[in-house]
Amino acid sequence: MIDTASFLNSKDIADYWRSIGFICMPLQSAYIVWQNHTKTLQEKHAAWREIVETMPDCIVAEGHRKTNMGISDALAESLHAFLQAFMQLQNQLIERFYRNGDHAVYRYRVLYDGDKDWSEDRWLYDTAEECFEDVYADEDLIPSIVCIQLTKQWIGENRALTLSVKADKTVIDIEAQELDEEEHNLLQAFDWMWFDFPTSFKKGDIVVSKYSPWGWNLYADEPFVLMLLCSWGSKEYKVNGIPEKMGCYKTADGFREYHRKNADGTDMTAHGYFQWDDGSVYWECMHHYLDLEYYREEPQGIRRILKAFSSFEKKEIGSDLFALAYHVILEEEKSKRERESLSCFMDDGLRLAGLK
């Protein structure tokens, strides 16, 4: 039987599932495998084949979600058939990506260990192999390669394929632009799914997602104070001390049931308090709650404000201390920034201004 938890991006969620003995249904397992950011495509295909061979077949989508997916009845009604078709399409796209002589050019970018952004290359190449040759030209950098992302762009068309690979060219993922409708719908089908998986996170926890360079989570590994998960219903509201006001418990259960039938991956959200550059706090959400882990660092500098928000929401401090802490930390950090800006002045000037 497939160890679905080993495909989770969050070690904390994986540990929690194992502690409570949570077992995924077949469709849930297939989704978790797809949503993983670090396993190779070969490992994912092996896991999907294991699901087909060892787990019962089930429906992929029905109703509104099936309409949005746009896949055939045969694929919507059989997870086994869907996974086999999905793997076949991915293999075909990889073969299409490496095929030369079809009026296309290649470009690449590299993500190195420790970097927050990609190292872009501005050249265009005739083949994917020429891209690899350029990447490998500096042998000292090869061990620090996390991912190479190559794009094949057809000249004079919007059609493009993007392949993400490891340093040894092992494929991690493939994306496509301007496929025909049938291929496009199949490749995007997982994006239309939504699940309410159990997690151990509670209101007021400081959490973080470290995998966002792989997706479109805007916050990189920026911690935030969790206030609400899309997967929570009335039971979770009660556990987290969210008071019943104006029928919010019933509303939470209703939203969750609606999401189970109609929502997509962009609705798998975590809501809470994020920070602007100056440290002030605003309410926002991120779209991949399955990527979340506990933020285990002791907040320093301006991030101490998150500690204050966390302690207040967990009812560990009162509103008076919380308000003072928020104000004091903001002012302390503002003063530090202003002090640092004085470095452009001469010592004589600083003495004359009473600052030195």
ZINOR-V105136 format. One record per helix or strand of 3 or more residues. SS is the DSSP state (hx for helix, st for strand). FROM is the first residue (numbers start at 1). LEN is the number of residues. If there is no record, write none. Layout:
SS;FROM;LEN, SS;FROM;LEN
//
This chain:
hx;4;4, hx;11;10, hx;26;10, hx;41;14, hx;63;7, hx;73;4, hx;79;20, st;104;9, hx;128;8, hx;139;4, st;145;10, st;160;6, st;171;7, hx;181;7, hx;189;4, st;206;3, hx;212;3, st;224;6, hx;234;6, hx;248;15, hx;265;3, st;270;6, st;281;6, hx;289;3, hx;301;13, hx;319;26, hx;347;6
//
